[in-house]
Amino acid sequence: MIEMTINQLATIMGGTVHGSASLSASAQFQFDSRAVREGDVFLALKGDHADGHDYVDDAITRGAALSIVSKPVNGTYVLVGDVLSAIAALAKHVRKELPNLKVIGITGSQGKTTTKDMLNSILAHEGPTIAAVGSFNNDLGVPLTLLRCDSSTKFCIVEMGARHGGDIASLTRIAAPNVGAVLKVGNAHLGEFGSQEKIAATKGELIEGLKPGSVAILGTYDSFTPAMSAADGVKRMTFGETHGCTVRAADIEFRGGYAHFDLVTPEGREPVELRVIGLHQVANALAAAAIAHALGVSTNNIAGALSTHESVSKWRMEIHEGCEMLLINDAYNANPESMEAALRTLILLTQERGGRSWAFLGTMHELGPQSPEMHSEIGALAAEIGIDHFVAISNRDYLSKIPSSQMTTHYFASVNDVAPLLTELEAGDVILVKASRAERLEILASQIIDSWNNVEGERI
């Protein structure tokens, strides 16, 4: 964080100081008392299931220098009307105090975290870079990411997610991005927004909020994103796989589960060999490349960084091997677009290995009234592209419209009931485990890995 006194912090937040404390530039803002380290600032947030004020004493015990609260507590604290609003005001102030900082805002229905991770790998070679942790993309995550920046930080990458119209506009006002990127408008959170048009309008708030002199990066993987409007003075760049794109991929190949392509920018052409699995990762890599190009990074450096980048986010297309089988653990999140991409990756890998394909799929959440239809479409797609075994977990909608095919279907009411089927897996098989996070299909992925470890342990 930038240097400031507790009194300065309180003034910015519109709060009052109770007690005394000194703030270190190395202090971090924490909302989980278990993460507090000596000198940190604890945020007493009120949630649906817990009140951070109940954990102030624990934070103090762990070394918190002060707490930001909305009611009196023990220790040194700054009393504000609303903790979340206070943190937003502080982050907005910090952004203004760092005029040389290049902030990048990334939004879209899918690929935000992977693109952020890839971009972080590129920019970290160019200068000190701060990137959002995990999928920290809301009205708490964006301010906390900005607050990690100081005068030495060259780049700050923030993800911007939304649950309602206006959410991204608010985050954009806080972050004031130099570069704003919209990856794709899809069906994620369709149940909350009601239509793709409304999702597009919300994602477009990032582009509309960009100031003259900034750059808008637009994907070409749907009809909404390329048509997003920006203010006069905002430069537009596109990325994709067609000749009309500013940054594009040419000569795409898929080998061993990984995409290989030539990265083409206005500056030149360089080969890229991705080390994150799936053909759909090309779009994420192009988004990161377009952003980096807009920031002045050479095409050679971009291609080199993309070719050495490895996945750092948990349960996102993680690859595990054992007993001559391959597991794709993608249990963190799911929507129709990412589900299709994962199934197509499964097929390509199975073709290369010569075994059978197994798709263990759980429910995709937040799809609204169209949820049954979208689940049935995924089941039909699986049959169409040639999945061998389709395992529906806790959702029969997947199986409602499957045409006559060679695909074998299975249904289990709970992830805890699937274990007996795992005995049918054989050498050469490729297995996909995917669902929305709340379905906890990582349990199944762990069971598969444990079964491999047990067999290999017996061999030893």
C-alpha positions in Angstrom: 0.0 0.0 0.0 1.1 3.6 -0.3 2.4 5.3 2.7 -0.2 7.1 4.9 -0.9 7.8 8.5 -4.0 6.4 10.3 -5.4 9.8 10.4 -5.0 10.2 6.7 -6.6 6.9 6.1 -9.6 7.8 8.4 -10.1 11.1 6.6 -10.1 9.4 3.2 -12.6 6.9 4.4 -14.8 9.5 6.1 -14.3 7.8 9.5 -13.0 8.6 13.0 -9.9 7.3 14.7 -10.2 5.6 18.1 -6.8 4.7 19.6 -3.4 5.1 17.9 -1.3 3.0 15.5 1.3 3.3 12.9 0.8 1.9 9.4 3.6 0.1 7.6 3.8 0.2 3.8 3.9 -3.6 3.9 0.5 -3.8 5.7 -2.2 -5.8 3.9 -5.9 -5.4 4.3 -7.5 -8.6 5.4 -11.2 -9.6 5.8 -10.5 -13.0 7.2 -8.9 -12.8 10.7 -7.1 -16.1 10.1 -5.1 -14.4 7.4 -4.0 -11.5 9.5 -0.2 -11.0 10.0 1.7 -8.5 12.2 0.8 -4.9 11.2 -2.1 -5.8 8.9 -5.4 -3.9 8.8 -8.5 -6.0 9.6 -11.8 -5.3 7.8 -14.9 -6.1 9.9 -17.3 -6.9 7.1 -20.9 -8.0 7.8 -21.9 -11.0 5.6 -24.9 -13.2 5.3 -23.5 -15.8 7.7 -21.0 -14.0 9.8 -20.1 -10.6 11.2 -16.5 -9.6 11.0 -16.9 -7.5 14.2 -17.0 -10.8 16.1 -13.5 -11.6 14.9 -11.8 -8.3 15.8 -10.2 -9.8 18.9 -8.8 -12.7 17.0 -7.3 -10.3 14.4 -5.7 -8.3 17.3 -4.3 -11.5 18.7 -2.7 -12.3 15.4 -1.1 -8.8 15.1 -3.6 -6.5 13.4 -2.5 -2.9 13.8 -6.0 -1.6 13.6 -9.5 -2.5 12.4 -11.9 -0.8 10.1 -15.4 -1.1 11.7 -18.9 0.2 11.6 -19.4 -0.1 15.4 -17.1 0.2 18.4 -14.8 -2.7 19.2 -11.6 -3.4 21.2 -8.2 -2.2 20.2 -7.4 0.6 17.7 -10.0 1.2 15.0 -11.4 3.5 12.4 -15.1 3.9 12.7 -16.9 4.3 9.4 -20.5 4.2 8.2 -20.0 1.2 5.9 -16.8 -0.8 5.7 -17.2 -1.8 2.1 -17.9 1.7 0.9 -14.9 3.0 3.0 -12.5 0.5 1.3 -13.8 1.6 -2.1 -13.1 5.2 -1.3 -9.6 4.4 -0.1 -8.9 2.3 -3.2 -10.1 5.2 -5.5 -7.8 7.6 -3.6 -4.8 5.2 -4.0 -5.5 4.9 -7.7 -5.4 8.7 -8.1 -2.2 8.9 -6.1 -0.5 6.5 -8.5 -0.8 8.3 -11.9 2.0 6.3 -13.5 0.3 3.0 -12.6 -1.2 1.1 -15.6 -4.4 -0.6 -14.5 -6.0 -3.3 -16.6 -9.6 -4.2 -16.2 -10.8 -7.6 -17.5 -14.4 -8.8 -17.7 -16.4 -11.4 -19.7 -18.6 -14.4 -19.1 -15.7 -16.8 -19.1 -11.9 -16.8 -19.2 -11.3 -13.8 -16.8 -9.1 -15.7 -14.4 -7.1 -17.6 -17.0 -6.6 -14.4 -19.0 -5.5 -12.6 -15.9 -3.1 -15.3 -15.0 -1.6 -15.3 -18.5 -1.3 -11.5 -18.6 0.4 -11.6 -15.2 3.0 -14.0 -16.6 3.6 -11.6 -19.5 3.7 -8.3 -17.5 5.8 -9.7 -14.6 8.7 -9.7 -17.0 8.2 -6.1 -17.8 8.0 -4.6 -14.3 6.5 -5.0 -10.8 2.9 -6.3 -11.3 0.0 -6.8 -9.0 -2.8 -9.2 -10.0 -6.1 -10.2 -8.5 -5.8 -13.3 -6.3 -7.9 -16.2 -7.6 -11.3 -14.9 -8.8 -11.2 -11.8 -6.6 -13.5 -9.7 -8.9 -16.2 -8.0 -7.0 -16.7 -4.8 -4.9 -14.3 -6.1 -2.3 -11.8 -7.9 -4.5 -11.1 -4.9 -6.9 -10.4 -2.4 -4.1 -8.2 -4.9 -2.2 -6.2 -5.6 -5.3 -5.6 -1.9 -5.9 -4.6 -1.4 -2.3 -1.7 -3.8 -2.8 -0.1 -1.3 -5.2 2.5 1.2 -4.2 4.8 3.7 -6.1 7.0 0.9 -7.4 4.1 -1.0 -9.0 4.0 -0.7 -12.8 1.0 -2.8 -13.7 -2.2 -3.8 -11.8 -4.6 -6.4 -13.2 -8.1 -6.5 -11.9 -10.9 -8.9 -12.7 -14.4 -7.4 -12.9 -17.4 -9.6 -12.3 -21.0 -8.6 -11.9 -24.3 -9.9 -10.4 -26.4 -6.8 -11.4 -26.4 -4.0 -13.9 -24.2 -1.2 -12.7 -21.7 -3.4 -10.9 -19.0 -3.1 -13.5 -19.6 0.6 -13.9 -18.9 1.1 -10.2 -15.7 -1.0 -10.3 -14.6 1.0 -13.4 -15.0 4.3 -11.5 -12.8 2.9 -8.7 -10.1 1.4 -10.9 -9.9 3.9 -13.7 -8.4 1.4 -16.1 -5.9 2.4 -18.8 -6.9 -0.8 -20.7 -10.3 -2.4 -20.5 -10.9 -5.9 -22.0 -14.2 -7.7 -22.6 -13.5 -11.4 -23.5 -16.9 -12.8 -24.4 -20.6 -12.4 -23.6 -22.0 -15.8 -22.8 -24.7 -17.4 -20.6 -22.9 -17.3 -17.2 -25.3 -15.8 -14.6 -28.1 -15.8 -17.1 -30.6 -16.5 -14.3 -29.7 -13.3 -12.6 -29.6 -11.0 -15.7 -32.5 -12.6 -17.7 -31.0 -12.3 -21.1 -27.7 -12.1 -23.0 -28.5 -8.6 -24.0 -28.5 -7.5 -20.4 -25.3 -9.4 -19.7 -23.7 -7.6 -22.7 -24.9 -4.2 -21.4 -23.3 -4.9 -18.0 -20.0 -6.2 -19.5 -20.0 -3.1 -21.8 -20.0 -0.8 -18.8 -16.3 -1.3 -18.6 -15.8 -0.1 -22.2 -18.2 2.8 -21.7 -16.3 3.9 -18.6 -12.9 4.1 -20.2 -11.5 7.6 -20.4 -10.0 9.2 -23.6 -6.4 7.9 -24.1 -7.2 4.5 -22.8 -7.6 1.3 -24.9 -10.6 -1.0 -25.3 -9.8 -4.7 -26.1 -12.7 -6.6 -27.6 -13.1 -10.3 -28.3 -14.7 -11.5 -31.5 -16.2 -14.7 -30.1 -19.8 -13.5 -29.9 -21.9 -10.9 -31.7 -22.2 -8.5 -28.7 -18.6 -7.8 -27.7 -17.2 -6.4 -31.0 -20.2 -4.0 -31.2 -19.6 -2.4 -27.8 -19.2 1.4 -27.9 -16.5 3.5 -26.3 -16.1 7.2 -25.8 -14.3 9.4 -28.3 -10.5 9.2 -27.8 -10.6 5.5 -26.7 -8.6 3.3 -29.0 -10.3 0.0 -30.0 -8.5 -3.3 -30.6 -9.9 -6.7 -31.4 -8.6 -10.2 -30.9 -9.6 -13.5 -32.4 -8.9 -16.0 -35.1 -9.9 -14.0 -38.3 -7.8 -11.7 -40.5 -9.7 -8.6 -39.5 -8.6 -8.8 -35.8 -5.8 -6.5 -34.5 -4.3 -9.5 -32.7 -5.0 -13.0 -34.0 -3.9 -16.6 -34.0 -2.9 -18.3 -37.3 -2.1 -21.9 -38.1 -3.7 -23.3 -34.9 -2.8 -26.9 -34.1 -3.8 -29.1 -31.1 -1.2 -31.6 -29.9 -1.1 -33.5 -26.6 -3.9 -31.5 -25.2 -2.2 -28.2 -25.9 -2.7 -25.5 -28.5 0.1 -24.4 -30.8 -0.3 -21.3 -33.0 1.4 -18.3 -34.5 0.6 -15.0 -32.7 0.1 -12.2 -35.2 0.2 -8.6 -34.0 0.7 -5.3 -35.9 4.3 -5.6 -34.9 5.1 -9.1 -36.1 4.5 -12.9 -36.0 5.8 -15.3 -33.4 5.1 -19.0 -32.5 3.3 -19.9 -29.3 3.1 -23.3 -27.6 0.6 -23.1 -24.7 1.1 -25.2 -21.6 -2.5 -24.9 -20.3 -4.8 -27.5 -21.6 -7.6 -27.0 -24.1 -8.1 -25.5 -27.6 -10.3 -22.8 -26.0 -7.2 -21.4 -24.3 -6.3 -19.8 -27.6 -8.9 -17.1 -27.0 -7.6 -16.4 -23.5 -4.0 -16.2 -24.7 -5.0 -13.8 -27.5 -6.8 -11.6 -25.0 -3.7 -11.4 -22.8 -1.6 -10.8 -25.9 -3.8 -8.0 -27.1 -3.7 -6.3 -23.7 0.1 -6.7 -23.5 0.5 -5.3 -27.0 -1.6 -2.3 -26.1 0.8 -1.7 -23.2 3.8 -1.8 -25.5 5.2 -5.3 -24.8 7.0 -6.8 -27.8 5.4 -9.7 -29.7 8.5 -11.7 -29.0 8.2 -11.2 -25.3 4.5 -11.9 -25.3 4.9 -15.2 -27.2 7.8 -16.3 -24.9 5.8 -15.6 -21.8 2.7 -17.4 -23.1 4.8 -20.4 -24.0 6.2 -20.8 -20.5 3.0 -19.9 -18.6 1.4 -22.7 -16.5 -1.9 -22.8 -14.8 -1.8 -21.4 -11.3 -5.6 -21.4 -10.5 -6.9 -24.4 -8.6 -9.4 -26.9 -10.3 -9.3 -25.2 -13.7 -8.5 -27.7 -16.3 -6.0 -29.4 -14.0 -4.4 -32.4 -15.6 -3.5 -35.5 -13.5 -2.2 -38.8 -14.7 -2.2 -42.2 -13.1 -2.6 -45.9 -13.9 -2.2 -45.0 -17.6 -5.3 -42.7 -17.4 -5.7 -39.0 -17.7 -8.0 -36.8 -15.5 -9.1 -33.3 -16.4 -10.3 -31.7 -13.1 -12.3 -28.6 -14.0 -14.5 -28.6 -10.9 -14.2 -24.9 -10.1 -16.9 -23.4 -12.4 -19.2 -24.3 -15.2 -21.5 -22.6 -17.8 -22.7 -23.8 -21.2 -19.8 -22.3 -23.1 -17.0 -23.6 -20.8 -18.8 -27.0 -20.6 -18.7 -27.3 -24.4 -15.1 -26.3 -24.5 -14.2 -28.9 -21.9 -16.1 -31.6 -23.7 -14.4 -30.9 -27.0 -11.0 -30.9 -25.2 -12.0 -34.3 -23.8 -12.7 -35.7 -27.2 -9.4 -34.4 -28.7 -7.4 -35.9 -25.9 -9.2 -39.2 -26.1 -8.6 -39.4 -29.8 -4.9 -38.9 -29.2 -4.7 -41.5 -26.4 -6.9 -44.1 -28.0 -9.0 -44.9 -24.9 -12.5 -44.1 -23.9 -13.9 -40.7 -22.9 -15.7 -40.2 -19.6 -17.6 -37.0 -18.8 -18.7 -36.7 -15.1 -20.8 -33.6 -15.1 -22.7 -31.8 -12.3 -25.2 -28.9 -12.4 -24.4 -25.6 -14.0 -25.8 -22.9 -11.7 -27.4 -19.5 -12.3 -28.9 -20.2 -15.6 -32.5 -19.2 -14.7 -35.6 -20.6 -16.4 -33.5 -21.8 -19.4 -31.5 -24.1 -17.1 -33.2 -27.4 -18.1 -32.9 -26.7 -21.8 -29.2 -25.7 -21.5 -28.4 -28.8 -19.6 -30.2 -31.0 -22.1 -28.3 -29.3 -24.9 -25.0 -30.2 -23.3 -26.1 -33.8 -23.0 -27.1 -33.8 -26.7 -23.8 -32.2 -27.6 -21.9 -34.9 -25.8 -23.7 -37.6 -27.8 -23.1 -35.6 -31.1 -19.3 -35.3 -30.6 -18.9 -38.9 -29.5 -18.4 -39.0 -25.8 -18.3 -42.7 -24.7 -19.6 -42.5 -21.2 -21.7 -39.6 -19.9 -22.2 -39.4 -16.2 -24.9 -37.0 -14.9 -24.6 -36.1 -11.2 -27.6 -34.6 -9.4 -29.2 -33.4 -12.6 -31.3 -35.5 -14.9 -31.9 -32.7 -17.4 -28.6 -33.6 -19.0 -30.2 -36.9 -20.1 -33.6 -35.6 -21.3 -32.9 -35.1 -25.0 -30.0 -37.4 -25.8 -30.5 -38.8 -29.3 -29.9 -42.4 -30.2 -26.1 -42.9 -30.1 -23.3 -45.1 -29.0 -22.9 -43.0 -25.8 -23.5 -44.9 -22.5 -25.3 -42.8 -19.9 -25.2 -43.0 -16.1 -27.1 -41.1 -13.4 -26.3 -40.6 -9.8 -28.2 -38.5 -7.3 -25.1 -37.4 -5.4 -21.4 -37.1 -6.0 -21.0 -39.5 -3.0 -22.8 -42.2 -4.9 -20.4 -42.3 -7.9 -17.5 -44.3 -6.4 -18.6 -47.8 -7.5 -18.5 -46.7 -11.2 -14.9 -45.7 -10.9 -13.9 -49.5 -10.9 -14.9 -49.5 -14.6 -12.2 -47.0 -15.6 -9.4 -48.6 -17.7 -5.9 -47.8 -18.9 -6.1 -45.3 -21.8 -9.3 -43.6 -20.6 -9.6 -39.8 -20.4 -11.9 -38.4 -17.7 -13.5 -35.0 -17.3 -14.9 -33.8 -14.0 -16.8 -30.5 -14.3 -19.6 -28.6 -12.6 -20.3 -25.3 -10.8 -18.3 -24.9 -7.6 -21.2 -25.5 -5.3 -21.6 -29.1 -6.6 -18.2 -30.0 -5.0 -17.1 -32.4 -7.8 -13.5 -31.9 -6.6 -14.5 -34.7 -4.2 -14.9 -37.0 -7.1 -11.6 -35.9 -8.7 -9.8 -36.6 -5.4 -11.4 -40.1 -5.3 -10.1 -40.9 -8.7 -6.6 -39.7 -7.9 -6.7 -41.6 -4.5 -7.7 -44.8 -6.3 -4.7 -44.4 -8.7 -2.4 -43.8 -5.7 -3.7 -46.9 -3.9 -3.1 -49.1 -7.0 0.3 -47.8 -7.6 1.2 -48.1 -3.9 0.2 -51.8 -4.1 2.5 -52.3 -7.1 5.4 -50.9 -5.1 
